[in-house]
Amino acid sequence: MIVIRSLLYVALFYLWTALVAVVCTPILLGPSNWTLAMFHLWGRGVVRLLVVCGVRVEVRGREHIPTGPALVAPKHQCMLDVFAQFTWLPASVFVMKKELNWIPWFGWYAAKVGTIDIDRGAGASALKQMVREAKALFARGRQVVIFPEGHRGEPGIAGEYKPGVAALYRELAVPVHPVATNSGVHWPAHGLIRRPGTIVFEYLEPIPPGLKRAEFMRMLEARIETASNKLLTV
């Protein structure tokens, strides 16, 4: 039954995604806030369709969800972690690898809202580009989302926290909003199975600016990993 419900969800997910992408194409000719509204609509649909799999999504720490310019650092276990930020942040924009720009429609919409596209092989120049573009987005009141580990990982396992988030933290001099989750328990990083249960996204107390790099990285990892591990028993 889990397999059947999972396959049904995947089918509905792609149908919903294709419908929204194609029908909303004309908004690419309008202002970027129209595209942001489309992402909110799409994300809410993706989340609500999970009822097909017996999965419910709970949001905790709503008082810590930023409404203005902010740096958001979520735990990354599956693609739902991306859709969740589209759903609950008012004006999110992501740091992502540039290869994703080749995805039809998604790449077009991402470019419209100002996604920061990074060449992972570019080293220091990529970090400088990321900081420069993030500053411009902050001036427009956006929430810049960066996954500290850089890729999806397994629940209960801490990945290597990359230098990109530390560079943004130092150069932007703003609080960082960590986000914990257990999403990978019910939506594995790979495969089509969606396991019944409760996925939690918990927005944690922001880390204030001004800390030394090593102290900041230790605090960020400790907060995200501790809170995410606690959610594994939900």
Secondary structure, DSSP 4 states (H G I P E B T S, - for coil): -HHHHHHHHHHHHHHHHHHHHHHTGGGGGS-HHHHHHHHHHHHHHHHHGGGGGTEEEEEE-GGG--SSSEEEEE--SSTHHHHHHHHHSTTEEEEEEGGGGGSTTHHHHHHHHT-EEE-TTSTHHHHHHHHHHHHHHHTTT-EEE--TTSS---TT---PPPHHHHHHHHHH---EEEEEE-HHHHS-SSSS---SEEEEEEEPPPBPTT--HHHHHHHHHHHHHHHHHHGGG-
